[in-house]
Amino acid sequence: MGSLHLQICVSAGVLWALLAMGMALHLQESLLLRSLGLRARPSPKSPGPVPALLWKMFQTRTNSSLVAKDTKNQCWVDEFKVPGNIIRVFPDQGGHIHGEESQRWLCLQKRLYFNLSVLDEREVLTLAQLEIKFGRNLYHASPAHPFELSLYRASRMALRDTPRHSSGHKLLVEQSFLHLRKSFVFDLTGAAQQWRAPARNLGLILEISAPAAAEGGRCTGIESFLEASLLAVSLAPGRCEASRRKRSAFQVPVAASHICKPRRLYISFSDVGWESWIIAPQGYMANYCLGECPFPLTEELNSTNHAILQTIVHSLDPKGTPQPCCVPVRLSPISILYYDNNDNVVLRHYEDMVVDECGCR
């Protein structure tokens, strides 16, 4: 009976230890996700394809981070010449508008809607760029009678009965064209600033109208419209520092040694269960610091004056004073391409992800 009781107690102890370990791991993951700007681990439900522009930007950042040269400001997006360290692409969630009356002069009327509520309140929106893509060039006009593309800010009245040019519409963009290009790009940063509050985000109304002298049939081809998306660049304060250096040609030593130095550590995102929402990279060389800080400390150990004095005292009183610790003294960033909690594709720059140098502190 006593043996059975002991087995039950041991089993219960192991169970509680496993539960405690699981809770600790969950807490650590939550803290890390929060530091990455995520409320919870994303679970993509219907993720779309990664925009080609974000792939190109990710590859550019990944390749440049391996080059031994002075870093640029990590809070700057060179492709758009604006501050920022987070680039998101929001897909259009609106739908086509079908009026009750047949309007031969109206080629296309569509509501565009982008959910910007995922932006953290501390983020500064520095760019919102709308891209409207078309599949085929079906619209042709004469110089005397060009087509008109118009973008209106939607209103609650417009969403109820969608009257064209009602008092609820506010014209944001108007552009004439003779031939339908593959895509149109517009800067809507000012308008998008208000969309961060869901109650104020009613979307846009996109219209393409035919020339006044157009004959019947000139306005066909609504199916030519492919998609609309909004690229948003924002700056998360405190997430990057211009003074940090990018990863250089520095190589982590392989030879075994008891002296404080970086050791190789490859982190695979699949090992931590993140492969379902992280697009790229699949993992990265994070490294870690390990080793002793023996007396006397040399210049190669990147020691502080305090560490040097602590080592001297330790040599005189080994039991009363510990040796300095081997810790990271230089870290570098990486860029991650992933799906967020709303299935948006995000390219984000993260500081302090790779251990480049260690020292005694």
C-alpha positions in Angstrom: 0.0 0.0 0.0 2.8 2.3 0.9 4.5 1.6 -2.5 1.3 2.4 -4.4 0.9 5.6 -2.4 4.5 6.6 -3.3 3.9 5.8 -7.0 0.8 8.0 -7.0 2.7 10.9 -5.3 5.5 10.6 -7.8 3.2 10.5 -10.7 1.3 13.6 -9.4 4.6 15.3 -8.9 5.7 14.6 -12.4 2.3 15.8 -13.8 2.5 19.1 -11.8 6.1 19.6 -13.0 5.0 19.1 -16.6 2.1 21.5 -16.2 4.3 24.1 -14.6 6.8 23.7 -17.4 4.0 24.1 -20.0 2.7 27.2 -18.3 6.2 28.7 -18.2 6.8 27.9 -21.9 3.4 29.5 -22.7 4.3 32.6 -20.7 7.7 32.9 -22.4 6.1 32.5 -25.8 3.5 35.2 -25.0 6.2 37.6 -23.9 8.2 37.0 -27.0 5.2 37.4 -29.3 4.3 40.6 -27.5 7.8 41.9 -28.1 7.3 41.1 -31.8 4.2 43.2 -31.8 1.7 40.3 -31.9 -1.2 39.8 -29.4 -1.2 36.0 -29.9 0.3 33.3 -32.1 -1.2 33.8 -35.6 -3.3 31.0 -37.0 -3.7 31.8 -40.8 -7.2 30.7 -42.0 -7.1 31.7 -45.6 -3.7 33.3 -46.3 -3.2 34.8 -49.7 -0.1 34.8 -51.9 2.9 36.8 -50.8 3.1 40.1 -52.8 6.1 40.1 -55.1 7.2 43.4 -53.8 7.5 42.1 -50.2 9.4 39.0 -51.4 11.9 41.3 -53.1 12.2 43.6 -50.1 12.7 40.6 -47.8 15.5 39.2 -50.0 17.2 42.6 -50.3 17.3 42.9 -46.5 18.4 39.4 -46.0 21.3 39.7 -48.5 22.4 43.1 -47.3 22.5 42.0 -43.7 25.3 39.5 -44.6 27.5 42.2 -46.1 30.3 43.7 -44.0 29.6 47.4 -44.3 28.2 50.2 -42.3 24.5 49.9 -41.6 21.8 52.3 -42.8 19.2 53.5 -40.4 17.1 50.4 -39.6 14.0 52.7 -39.2 14.1 53.7 -42.8 12.4 52.1 -45.8 14.7 53.0 -48.7 12.3 51.7 -51.4 9.7 54.4 -50.5 12.0 57.0 -48.8 10.0 57.1 -45.6 10.7 56.1 -42.0 9.4 52.7 -40.9 10.3 49.2 -39.8 7.0 47.4 -40.5 5.6 46.9 -44.0 2.1 45.4 -44.4 -0.1 44.6 -47.4 -3.8 44.7 -46.7 -6.1 43.0 -49.2 -9.3 44.6 -50.3 -12.4 43.4 -48.4 -15.0 45.4 -50.3 -17.4 44.3 -53.1 -18.8 45.4 -56.4 -21.7 47.9 -56.3 -24.6 47.1 -58.6 -27.0 50.0 -59.0 -30.6 49.6 -59.7 -30.4 51.8 -62.8 -28.4 50.8 -65.8 -25.7 53.4 -66.3 -23.9 52.9 -69.6 -21.3 55.5 -68.8 -20.2 53.8 -65.7 -17.6 51.0 -66.4 -16.8 50.0 -62.9 -18.2 50.9 -59.4 -16.7 49.1 -56.4 -16.3 49.6 -52.7 -12.8 49.3 -51.4 -12.2 48.4 -47.7 -9.0 47.9 -45.8 -8.9 46.9 -42.1 -6.1 48.9 -40.5 -7.2 48.2 -36.9 -4.3 45.7 -36.5 -1.9 48.6 -36.3 -0.7 49.2 -32.7 -1.7 52.6 -31.3 2.0 53.4 -30.8 2.9 52.8 -34.4 3.3 55.9 -36.6 1.8 55.4 -40.1 4.2 56.9 -42.6 2.9 55.6 -45.9 -0.4 54.2 -47.3 -0.2 53.3 -51.0 -3.2 52.0 -52.9 -2.6 49.8 -55.9 -5.4 48.9 -58.3 -4.6 46.0 -60.7 -6.3 45.1 -63.9 -6.0 42.0 -66.0 -6.5 43.2 -69.6 -6.5 46.5 -71.4 -10.2 46.6 -72.6 -10.7 50.3 -72.3 -9.7 52.6 -75.2 -10.6 56.2 -75.5 -9.7 59.2 -77.7 -7.6 62.2 -76.5 -10.8 64.3 -76.8 -12.8 62.0 -74.6 -10.6 60.2 -72.0 -11.8 57.8 -69.4 -12.0 59.0 -65.8 -10.9 57.1 -62.7 -12.3 58.5 -59.4 -11.8 57.6 -55.8 -14.3 58.9 -53.2 -14.3 58.5 -49.4 -17.4 56.5 -48.6 -20.0 57.8 -46.2 -22.7 56.0 -44.2 -25.3 57.5 -46.6 -23.3 56.2 -49.6 -23.2 52.7 -48.1 -26.9 52.6 -47.7 -28.1 53.7 -51.2 -24.8 54.3 -53.1 -26.0 57.4 -55.0 -23.3 58.7 -57.3 -21.9 62.1 -56.5 -24.1 62.4 -53.4 -23.3 64.9 -50.7 -21.8 62.1 -48.7 -19.0 61.5 -51.2 -15.7 63.3 -50.9 -13.5 63.1 -53.9 -9.9 62.0 -53.0 -8.4 61.2 -56.4 -9.4 61.9 -60.0 -7.3 60.8 -63.0 -7.9 60.7 -66.7 -6.5 58.0 -69.0 -6.7 56.8 -72.6 -5.6 53.2 -72.1 -6.1 51.1 -69.1 -2.7 50.3 -67.6 -1.9 47.1 -65.7 -2.1 49.0 -62.4 -2.7 52.4 -60.8 -0.9 53.5 -57.7 -2.1 56.3 -55.4 -0.7 57.8 -52.2 -3.6 57.8 -49.6 -1.5 58.3 -46.4 -3.6 61.2 -45.3 -6.9 59.4 -45.7 -5.6 56.2 -44.1 -4.7 58.0 -40.9 -8.4 58.1 -40.1 -9.0 54.4 -40.9 -7.1 53.2 -37.9 -10.3 53.8 -35.9 -12.8 51.2 -37.2 -15.8 53.5 -36.6 -14.3 56.0 -39.0 -13.2 53.5 -41.6 -16.0 53.3 -44.2 -13.7 52.6 -47.1 -13.6 54.1 -50.6 -15.8 54.1 -53.7 -13.9 53.4 -56.9 -15.4 54.5 -60.2 -14.3 54.2 -63.8 -16.5 56.2 -66.1 -16.7 56.1 -69.9 -16.2 59.2 -72.2 -19.3 61.3 -72.7 -19.3 60.5 -76.3 -18.9 56.7 -75.8 -21.2 54.5 -77.7 -22.9 51.4 -76.3 -20.5 48.5 -75.7 -17.4 50.8 -75.2 -17.6 50.2 -71.4 -17.5 46.5 -71.3 -14.9 44.4 -69.4 -15.6 44.9 -65.7 -14.1 41.4 -65.2 -10.8 43.1 -66.2 -10.6 44.3 -62.6 -8.3 42.0 -60.7 -7.7 43.3 -57.2 -6.9 46.3 -55.0 -4.4 46.3 -52.1 -3.1 48.8 -49.6 0.6 48.8 -48.7 1.2 50.4 -45.4 4.5 51.4 -43.8 4.7 52.2 -40.1 7.3 52.9 -37.5 7.2 51.2 -34.1 9.2 53.4 -31.8 11.9 51.7 -29.8 12.1 48.7 -32.1 15.2 49.7 -33.9 18.3 51.7 -33.3 20.4 53.4 -36.0 23.5 52.9 -34.0 23.4 49.1 -34.2 25.5 47.4 -36.8 24.1 44.8 -39.1 25.4 41.3 -39.2 28.8 41.4 -40.7 31.2 38.8 -42.1 31.9 37.8 -38.4 31.9 34.0 -38.1 31.1 32.2 -34.9 34.1 29.9 -34.0 33.6 26.2 -34.2 36.6 25.0 -32.2 35.9 23.9 -28.6 37.1 26.2 -25.9 36.2 27.0 -22.3 36.8 30.8 -22.9 33.7 33.1 -23.2 32.7 33.3 -26.9 29.7 32.9 -29.2 28.5 29.4 -29.9 26.5 28.3 -32.8 22.7 27.9 -32.3 20.3 27.5 -35.2 16.7 28.2 -34.4 14.2 26.4 -36.6 10.7 28.0 -36.4 9.1 24.6 -37.0 10.7 23.4 -33.7 8.8 26.0 -31.8 5.6 25.5 -33.8 5.7 28.8 -35.7 6.0 27.4 -39.2 2.3 27.8 -40.0 2.5 31.6 -39.9 6.1 32.6 -40.5 6.7 32.6 -44.3 10.4 33.3 -44.3 13.0 32.6 -43.1 12.4 29.0 -42.0 15.0 29.5 -39.3 18.2 31.5 -38.6 21.5 31.3 -36.9 20.8 32.9 -33.5 23.9 31.8 -31.5 24.4 32.1 -27.8 27.2 33.0 -25.3 29.0 30.4 -23.2 32.4 30.2 -21.5 34.5 31.3 -18.6 35.8 34.7 -17.8 39.2 33.7 -16.2 41.8 35.8 -14.5 43.4 37.8 -16.0 40.8 39.1 -18.4 42.2 39.9 -21.8 41.1 42.6 -24.3 39.5 39.9 -26.6 36.9 39.2 -23.9 35.3 42.6 -24.3 35.4 43.2 -20.5 34.2 46.2 -18.6 36.3 47.8 -15.8 33.8 46.3 -13.3 34.3 42.8 -14.7 38.1 43.2 -14.5 37.9 44.2 -10.8 35.4 41.5 -10.1 37.8 38.9 -11.6 40.6 40.2 -9.4 38.5 39.9 -6.3 37.3 36.4 -7.4 40.9 35.3 -7.7 41.5 36.4 -4.1 38.2 35.1 -2.7 36.8 32.4 -5.1 34.0 31.3 -2.7 32.9 34.8 -1.8 32.8 36.4 -5.2 31.6 34.8 -8.5 33.4 35.2 -11.8 31.9 37.7 -14.3 29.3 36.2 -16.6 29.6 35.5 -20.4 26.9 37.6 -22.0 26.0 39.0 -25.5 27.6 42.5 -26.1 26.7 42.9 -29.7 23.5 41.7 -31.4 22.2 42.2 -34.9 18.8 42.2 -36.5 16.9 40.0 -38.9 13.8 40.6 -41.1 10.8 38.2 -40.9 8.0 37.8 -43.5 4.9 36.4 -41.9 1.0 36.4 -41.7 -0.4 38.4 -38.8 -3.6 37.6 -36.8 -5.8 38.9 -39.7 -4.0 37.0 -42.5 -2.2 40.1 -43.8 1.3 39.7 -45.1 3.8 41.6 -43.0 7.5 42.3 -43.5 9.1 43.4 -40.2 12.5 44.3 -39.0 13.5 42.9 -35.6 16.5 44.1 -33.5 18.6 42.0 -31.1 18.0 38.6 -32.8 21.5 37.4 -33.5 24.4 37.2 -31.1 27.5 38.4 -32.9 29.9 39.0 -30.0 30.2 38.0 -26.4 31.9 39.6 -23.4 32.5 39.3 -19.7 30.2 41.4 -17.6 
